[in-house]
């Protein structure tokens, strides 16, 4: 058995409890990973608030660590290998993966699952002997985890763990929403609505893609200032409900070529505003969650689409984006507002909820 301290959700909406759990040894295609850094994002807030079909559950999903044990059938990872975690363990051989749609792998992303591993079993038990789930098959708010090999993306040892951690989910989602989904081209005018960790990644990707204007929209002036520092050409205060008119003024009245929503919860009003700031035949991309609805009357030929995980290939795009970071094209450490230890997990969640943090990172050491 592999013992670990972990942050468990026992009741929806309640603080996480730090407990000792015991993981089963890795099976043939599994590995044990010592988590070094794990970030806190809005997906974690939603999961804590809503719970799930199985509790208790170890929360967390955005992380990087070091392989400590490998199963008997794992031949491409070794002890000591640095890895980023992915909540989409794409198989590489199903109809979707063979068509380059790894994000649509038939295994699914594990979101909304009951915390079991790919083989349907619970890998962790509490001190009282309860089955303990792992959020999206990961559960990274834990010093150690046991996961499927395909949830691990090898990263060069030279890449620091905080960069690898943020690249495992939030940064990739934001950057991918611009590069893979909106398909921003040089000279385009792009709106990024919501400038938390995901939105600031989207801002950087839009600037890298050569957008003429990158217009950041938020209610938080500090986050707008950060967006300007990371490549936004303009900042618009979203506390004014007619902010789409301000966007149009900046672009000469016609609206943006693309608008990407990176807000934590999408409402009917926000969705209507997002579509209003897009030009005819433009594209709006929804990254965040929510249950918004909109009338299609008057939308013309505008395109509205959603994305999960930036519609990327987890095993290739994490490395591609990390290479851009290493080349100085992306700023990652600037997005980390504060570090915590595992015992500070509830403080980290509260700080994100209040808007105090762009990204908080739980640091568990080298």
C-alpha positions as CSV (number, residue, x, y, z in Angstrom):
1,X,0.0,0.0,0.0
2,X,1.1,3.6,-0.6
3,X,0.2,6.0,2.1
4,X,-0.5,9.7,1.5
5,X,-2.0,12.8,3.0
6,X,-4.8,14.1,0.9
7,X,-7.6,16.7,0.8
8,X,-11.0,15.0,0.8
9,X,-14.4,16.4,0.1
10,X,-16.9,14.7,2.4
11,X,-19.9,17.0,2.0
12,X,-20.7,19.3,-1.0
13,X,-19.9,22.9,-0.2
14,X,-18.0,22.1,3.0
15,X,-14.2,22.6,3.6
16,X,-11.9,19.8,2.5
17,X,-10.5,17.6,5.3
18,X,-6.8,16.6,5.3
19,X,-6.6,12.9,6.0
20,X,-4.3,9.9,5.5
21,X,-5.4,7.6,2.7
22,X,-3.9,4.3,1.4
23,X,-3.5,3.6,-2.3
24,X,-3.3,0.2,-3.8
25,X,-0.1,-0.6,-5.6
26,X,-0.1,0.3,-9.4
27,X,-1.5,-2.4,-11.6
28,X,0.1,-3.3,-15.0
29,X,-0.8,0.0,-16.8
30,X,-0.7,2.3,-13.8
31,X,2.0,4.4,-12.1
32,X,2.4,6.0,-8.7
33,X,3.3,9.7,-8.8
34,X,4.6,11.9,-6.1
35,X,2.8,15.2,-6.6
36,X,5.1,18.2,-6.5
37,X,2.8,21.1,-7.5
38,X,-0.9,21.3,-8.0
39,X,-2.9,24.4,-8.8
40,X,-6.4,25.4,-7.8
41,X,-8.8,26.4,-10.6
42,X,-12.5,27.2,-11.0
43,X,-13.3,23.6,-12.0
44,X,-12.2,22.7,-8.4
45,X,-14.6,25.3,-7.0
46,X,-17.5,23.9,-9.0
47,X,-16.6,20.3,-7.9
48,X,-16.4,21.3,-4.2
49,X,-19.7,23.1,-4.4
50,X,-21.6,20.4,-6.2
51,X,-20.0,17.2,-4.8
52,X,-20.6,14.2,-7.0
53,X,-22.0,10.7,-7.2
54,X,-19.4,9.4,-4.7
55,X,-18.0,10.9,-1.6
56,X,-15.5,11.0,0.0
57,X,-13.4,12.1,-3.0
58,X,-9.8,13.5,-3.3
59,X,-10.1,16.8,-5.1
60,X,-7.7,18.5,-7.6
61,X,-6.7,17.9,-11.2
62,X,-4.1,20.4,-12.4
63,X,-0.6,19.1,-11.4
64,X,2.9,17.9,-12.1
65,X,5.0,15.4,-10.2
66,X,7.6,12.6,-10.3
67,X,7.0,9.0,-11.1
68,X,7.9,6.8,-8.1
69,X,6.6,3.3,-9.2
70,X,5.5,1.9,-12.6
71,X,3.3,-1.1,-13.4
72,X,4.7,-4.2,-15.1
73,X,3.3,-3.2,-18.5
74,X,4.5,0.4,-18.4
75,X,7.6,0.5,-20.7
76,X,7.8,4.2,-21.6
77,X,8.0,5.8,-18.1
78,X,10.6,5.1,-15.4
79,X,11.1,6.0,-11.8
80,X,12.3,9.6,-11.5
81,X,10.5,10.7,-14.7
82,X,8.9,14.2,-14.4
83,X,5.3,14.2,-15.6
84,X,2.4,16.6,-16.1
85,X,-1.0,15.1,-15.4
86,X,-3.9,15.1,-17.9
87,X,-7.6,14.5,-17.0
88,X,-8.1,13.1,-20.5
89,X,-6.2,9.8,-20.7
90,X,-6.4,9.5,-24.5
91,X,-5.8,5.9,-25.6
92,X,-4.3,6.8,-29.1
93,X,-6.1,3.9,-30.8
94,X,-9.9,4.6,-30.8
95,X,-11.8,6.2,-33.7
96,X,-11.4,9.7,-32.2
97,X,-7.7,9.5,-31.4
98,X,-6.9,8.0,-34.8
99,X,-8.6,11.1,-36.4
100,X,-6.6,13.5,-34.3
101,X,-9.4,14.1,-31.9
102,X,-7.7,12.9,-28.7
103,X,-9.8,15.2,-26.6
104,X,-12.8,13.2,-27.7
105,X,-11.2,9.8,-26.8
106,X,-13.9,7.2,-26.1
107,X,-12.5,6.8,-22.5
108,X,-13.8,10.3,-21.8
109,X,-12.3,13.0,-19.5
110,X,-13.7,11.6,-16.2
111,X,-15.7,14.8,-15.5
112,X,-18.8,13.9,-13.7
113,X,-17.5,10.4,-12.9
114,X,-17.7,8.6,-9.6
115,X,-14.0,8.9,-8.9
116,X,-13.0,5.4,-10.0
117,X,-10.0,4.6,-12.2
118,X,-10.2,3.5,-15.8
119,X,-10.6,-0.1,-14.7
120,X,-13.7,0.8,-12.6
121,X,-12.0,0.4,-9.2
122,X,-11.3,2.8,-6.4
123,X,-7.6,3.1,-5.9
124,X,-7.6,4.8,-2.4
125,X,-9.1,3.9,0.9
126,X,-9.6,6.1,4.0
127,X,-8.3,5.2,7.5
128,X,-11.8,3.9,8.2
129,X,-11.7,1.6,5.1
130,X,-14.0,3.7,2.9
131,X,-13.6,3.7,-0.9
132,X,-12.2,7.1,-1.7
133,X,-12.7,8.6,-5.2
134,X,-10.2,10.6,-7.3
135,X,-11.6,13.7,-9.0
136,X,-11.5,13.2,-12.8
137,X,-9.4,10.0,-12.2
138,X,-6.6,12.1,-10.7
139,X,-7.3,13.7,-7.3
140,X,-4.1,15.7,-7.2
141,X,-4.7,17.4,-3.8
142,X,-2.7,14.5,-2.4
143,X,1.0,14.0,-1.8
144,X,0.9,10.8,-3.8
145,X,-1.5,9.4,-6.4
146,X,-2.0,6.2,-8.4
147,X,-3.2,6.9,-12.0
148,X,-3.3,5.3,-15.4
149,X,-0.1,5.6,-17.4
150,X,-2.1,7.5,-20.1
151,X,-2.8,10.3,-17.6
152,X,0.9,11.1,-17.5
153,X,2.7,13.4,-20.0
154,X,6.5,13.1,-19.7
155,X,8.1,16.6,-19.5
156,X,11.8,17.5,-19.7
157,X,13.5,17.6,-16.3
158,X,14.7,21.1,-17.1
159,X,11.1,22.3,-17.0
160,X,10.2,23.6,-13.6
161,X,7.3,21.9,-11.9
162,X,5.1,25.0,-11.5
163,X,5.2,25.6,-15.3
164,X,4.4,21.9,-15.9
165,X,1.6,22.1,-13.3
166,X,-0.2,25.0,-14.9
167,X,0.3,23.6,-18.4
168,X,-1.5,20.4,-17.3
169,X,-4.9,22.1,-17.5
170,X,-5.7,25.8,-17.2
171,X,-3.0,27.4,-19.4
172,X,-3.6,24.8,-22.1
173,X,-7.3,25.4,-22.0
174,X,-7.0,29.1,-22.4
175,X,-4.3,29.0,-25.1
176,X,-6.0,26.2,-27.0
177,X,-9.3,28.0,-27.0
178,X,-7.6,30.7,-29.1
179,X,-5.2,28.7,-31.2
180,X,-7.2,25.5,-31.8
181,X,-10.9,26.7,-31.6
182,X,-11.1,30.4,-32.4
183,X,-8.2,29.9,-34.9
184,X,-7.0,33.4,-34.5
185,X,-5.0,34.7,-37.4
186,X,-2.5,37.6,-37.8
187,X,-4.5,40.9,-38.0
188,X,-7.6,39.6,-36.2
189,X,-9.3,41.5,-33.5
190,X,-10.0,39.2,-30.4
191,X,-12.0,39.7,-27.2
192,X,-11.0,37.7,-24.1
193,X,-13.8,37.9,-21.6
194,X,-12.6,36.9,-18.1
195,X,-8.9,37.4,-17.2
196,X,-8.2,34.8,-14.6
197,X,-5.6,32.1,-15.2
198,X,-7.4,30.7,-18.2
199,X,-8.2,34.1,-19.7
200,X,-4.6,35.4,-19.3
201,X,-3.4,32.3,-21.1
202,X,-5.8,33.1,-23.9
203,X,-4.6,36.7,-24.0
204,X,-1.0,35.5,-24.5
205,X,-2.0,33.1,-27.2
206,X,-3.9,35.8,-29.1
207,X,-0.9,38.1,-28.9
208,X,1.4,35.2,-30.1
209,X,-1.0,34.5,-33.0
210,X,-0.5,38.0,-34.2
211,X,-3.9,39.5,-33.3
212,X,-4.1,43.3,-34.2
213,X,-6.1,44.0,-31.1
214,X,-6.4,41.8,-28.0
215,X,-9.2,43.3,-25.9
216,X,-9.4,42.1,-22.3
217,X,-12.8,42.3,-20.6
218,X,-13.2,41.9,-16.8
219,X,-14.7,43.5,-13.7
220,X,-11.4,43.3,-11.8
221,X,-9.1,46.2,-12.5
222,X,-6.0,44.3,-11.2
223,X,-6.6,41.4,-13.6
224,X,-7.2,43.9,-16.5
225,X,-3.8,45.5,-15.6
226,X,-2.2,42.1,-15.7
227,X,-3.8,41.4,-19.1
228,X,-2.3,44.6,-20.4
229,X,1.1,43.5,-19.1
230,X,0.8,40.1,-20.8
231,X,-0.2,41.3,-24.3
232,X,-3.7,42.8,-24.3
233,X,-3.8,46.0,-26.3
234,X,-7.0,47.2,-24.6
235,X,-8.9,46.7,-21.3
236,X,-12.7,47.1,-21.0
237,X,-14.6,47.2,-17.7
238,X,-17.3,44.5,-17.8
239,X,-19.2,46.1,-14.8
240,X,-20.9,48.3,-17.4
241,X,-23.5,46.2,-19.1
242,X,-23.0,47.9,-22.5
243,X,-19.3,46.8,-22.7
244,X,-19.9,45.2,-26.1
245,X,-20.5,48.7,-27.5
246,X,-17.1,49.8,-26.1
247,X,-15.5,46.8,-27.8
248,X,-17.1,47.8,-31.1
249,X,-15.9,51.4,-30.8
250,X,-12.3,50.1,-30.4
251,X,-12.6,48.1,-33.7
252,X,-14.3,50.8,-35.7
253,X,-17.9,49.6,-35.1
254,X,-17.9,46.2,-36.7
255,X,-17.2,43.9,-33.7
256,X,-14.5,41.4,-33.0
257,X,-13.5,38.6,-35.3
258,X,-13.4,36.2,-32.3
259,X,-14.6,36.4,-28.7
260,X,-13.5,33.9,-26.1
261,X,-15.4,33.6,-22.8
262,X,-13.1,32.5,-20.0
263,X,-15.5,33.5,-17.1
264,X,-16.1,30.9,-14.3
265,X,-19.8,30.7,-14.8
266,X,-21.6,31.6,-18.1
267,X,-25.0,33.4,-17.6
268,X,-27.7,34.3,-20.2
269,X,-26.6,37.9,-19.9
270,X,-23.0,37.2,-20.5
271,X,-23.6,35.0,-23.4
272,X,-25.8,37.6,-25.1
273,X,-23.1,40.2,-24.5
274,X,-20.4,37.9,-25.9
275,X,-22.4,37.4,-29.1
276,X,-23.2,41.1,-29.4
277,X,-19.5,42.0,-29.5
278,X,-18.8,39.6,-32.4
279,X,-19.0,40.8,-36.0
280,X,-21.1,39.1,-38.6
281,X,-19.6,35.7,-39.5
282,X,-17.4,36.0,-36.4
283,X,-16.9,33.3,-33.8
284,X,-17.6,33.1,-30.1
285,X,-16.0,30.4,-28.0
286,X,-17.3,29.3,-24.6
287,X,-14.6,27.9,-22.2
288,X,-16.3,28.1,-18.8
289,X,-19.3,26.2,-17.4
290,X,-22.9,27.2,-16.9
291,X,-26.3,26.7,-18.3
292,X,-26.9,29.8,-20.4
293,X,-29.3,30.0,-23.3
294,X,-29.7,32.5,-26.1
295,X,-32.1,33.3,-28.9
296,X,-30.7,32.8,-32.4
297,X,-32.8,35.6,-33.7
298,X,-30.6,38.3,-35.2
299,X,-27.4,36.3,-34.9
300,X,-26.9,36.1,-38.6
301,X,-24.0,33.8,-39.6
302,X,-22.1,34.1,-36.3
303,X,-20.7,30.9,-35.0
304,X,-21.1,29.8,-31.3
305,X,-19.1,26.9,-30.1
306,X,-17.8,25.3,-26.8
307,X,-14.5,23.8,-26.0
308,X,-13.2,21.3,-23.4
309,X,-9.5,21.5,-22.5
310,X,-8.8,23.8,-25.5
311,X,-9.8,21.1,-28.0
312,X,-6.2,19.9,-27.9
313,X,-4.1,16.7,-28.0
314,X,-3.0,16.5,-24.4
315,X,0.1,14.4,-25.0
316,X,1.4,16.7,-27.8
317,X,0.2,20.1,-26.9
318,X,1.4,20.2,-23.4
319,X,5.0,19.7,-24.7
320,X,4.4,22.2,-27.6
321,X,3.2,24.9,-25.2
322,X,6.0,24.2,-22.7
323,X,8.5,24.7,-25.5
324,X,6.9,28.1,-26.2
325,X,7.3,28.9,-22.5
326,X,10.9,27.8,-22.5
327,X,11.5,30.1,-25.5
328,X,10.1,33.0,-23.6
329,X,6.9,33.3,-25.6
330,X,4.6,32.5,-22.7
331,X,4.6,33.9,-19.2
332,X,3.5,31.4,-16.6
333,X,5.0,32.2,-13.2
334,X,3.4,35.7,-13.5
335,X,0.0,34.0,-13.1
336,X,0.8,32.5,-9.7
337,X,-0.5,34.8,-7.0
338,X,0.4,32.7,-4.0
339,X,1.9,29.4,-2.9
340,X,0.3,27.2,-0.2
341,X,1.1,23.9,1.5
342,X,-1.5,21.1,1.5
343,X,-2.8,22.2,4.9
344,X,-3.7,25.6,3.3
345,X,-5.9,24.1,0.6
346,X,-9.1,25.6,2.0
347,X,-7.5,29.0,2.2
348,X,-6.4,28.6,-1.5
349,X,-10.0,27.7,-2.5
350,X,-11.3,30.7,-0.6
351,X,-8.8,33.1,-2.2
352,X,-9.8,31.9,-5.7
353,X,-13.5,32.2,-4.9
354,X,-13.0,35.8,-3.7
355,X,-11.1,36.8,-6.7
356,X,-7.9,37.4,-4.7
357,X,-5.9,34.9,-6.8
358,X,-5.2,34.4,-10.5
359,X,-3.7,31.0,-9.7
360,X,-2.9,29.6,-6.3
361,X,-0.4,26.6,-6.3
362,X,-0.2,23.9,-3.6
363,X,3.5,23.3,-3.4
364,X,4.6,20.0,-1.9
365,X,8.4,20.2,-2.6
366,X,10.9,18.9,-5.0
